[in-house]
Amino acid sequence: MKPFKKTIVFKIEYLHTFMQQTTNQIIEGCKKGDKKSQVQLYTNYCDAMFAIACRYKKIRIK
């Protein structure tokens, strides 16, 4: 593997680990009743959940 590709793979793996840690921290905050964590969780996933709900109801979003 070329050095450039190794750098990209490392950065992607690091970013994934960082995001996972952050998500875990948000979830722990939600379990403790932290309102900021609840808002952050909603903000992170509301668009995806809305799209899934629309697919279940077979609603087209333009």
N, C-alpha and C positions, 0 to 999 in steps of 0.2 A: 504494500500500500504506500502511495506517495505521501510525503510529509504534509502536504496541504489537506489531503483527504483525512489523515489521522487527526489533524487539528479540528476539522469540521466535526468529525465523529465525536471527539472528546468534548467539544463545546455543546453538541446536542445532548450527549449523555449527562453533562454537568447541568445543563438547563433543565432536563427532565428530572434529575434528582432534586434540584432546587425547587422546582414547581411542586413536586410530590411532597417535599418537606413543608412548603408553604400551605398546601392543601390540607395536610395532616394537622398543621397548627390551627388553621381555620376551623376544621371539624372539632378539634379539642375545645376551641373557644366556644363553638356553638353548644357543645355538650355542657359547658359551664354556664350557659345562658348569656354570653357576651353579645350584646346587640351589634357591635361593629363587625364581629365575625359572621353573624347571621346575615347582615347586609352584604358583606363581601362574598359570602357563599352564593347568595341570591344573584348578585351582579355577575359573578363568574359563570353561572350556569342557566340564567333565565332564558336567554335566546335559544339555546339548544333544547331546553325543556319545552319551550313554546312550539318550536318546530316539530318536536316529537308528538306533542298533543295535537297539532294540526294534522299530522299524518294519520294519527289514530281516528280523527274525526273526518278525514279526507277533505280538509279545507285547503284551498290554494292561496298562498301568500304571494303577492306580486312585488 
